[in-house]
């Protein structure tokens, strides 16, 4: 009968031969309950990873793309702006960049041609551009002239000269209002976003400069970046240029008699010898309209005008040139008398008929304003 060899003897023999033998312990069988617990825990971890990972990735991405400057509280900011826009101060003004974009526009190469009054009249007739049709249909042909004709001075019939002047100025004023309209639409679009892009922020910074807004105050930008009633602009241009016949209008395309103490300008003939101010001079009429609107929208003398306009906006009312002209007494040395003359020009020539006139679109962007 063979002798049974124990594990100990086998181990001793193998150790002598240089082998090391260890006894493997058998694992105890895992209970069914432990298996369920482990499966549940593993599932929970996997689900958590899939839930948390996208959030973490999104937060990291946003942190890289958007800094604190580009964050926007969206509808909360918009609500505050709409509710409190007229209550915030509109006093501080950074004048450094106010007219930089306008001067750049005016200095651009231009193929402006001085057309005669007869040529312009023929152009108006051939395109069926007349004021009676505009009063009826509220649509203005996009005819943009760069210069006033010299012969306007020679038009003896007062009504004919006035109508001719209005036909020239009307598209220019509406065009500038359209530009401001588009800017306001973009402003509110940006404010209504959850996040502002870098391009949005750059656009806002540009507008803060153009309107002299200090501390990037959105309420002030909203108040300043707004339209000028068409009837009021035409009345002021008529008053300042004698319906296009003044030396400033003929020599410098100056429609609104704005003063300047630096740069190019025309010295008034009646000015004192020690006087340093001049009337701003422009290469094209459109630049004069731009400068006029920027002046009313930023200068401290017209803060009352801007506040009254903002109140009309908040009340959902149209911009009334008779109401708003009351705040232009500082535009001229004659004060309240100047206001009376403006209102008289508006009423006598039925200029409010043009306040709701639309410029027929010459681009896709302008179609949204019709």
KATAWO-V930069 format. One line per field, one symbol per residue. ss: DSSP state (@ for helix, = for strand, . for the rest). A space follows every 10 residues. Layout:
BEGIN
ss = ???
END
This chain:
BEGIN
ss = ......@@@@ @@@@@@.... .......... .@@@@@@@@@ @@@@@@@@@@ @@@@@@@@@@ @@@@@..@@@ =...@@@@@@ @@@@...... .........@ @@@@@@@... ......@@@@ @@@@@@.... @@@@@@@.== .........@ @@@@...@@@ @@@@@@@@@@ @@@@@@@@@@ @@@@@@@@@@ @...=..@@@ @@@@@@@@@@ ...@@@.@@@ @@@@.....@ @@@@@@@@@@ @.....@@@@ @@......== ....==.... .......=== ....@@@@@@ @@@@@@@@.@ @@@@@@@@@@ @@@@...... @@@@@..... .....@@@@@ @@@@@@@@.. @@@@...==. ...@@@@...
END
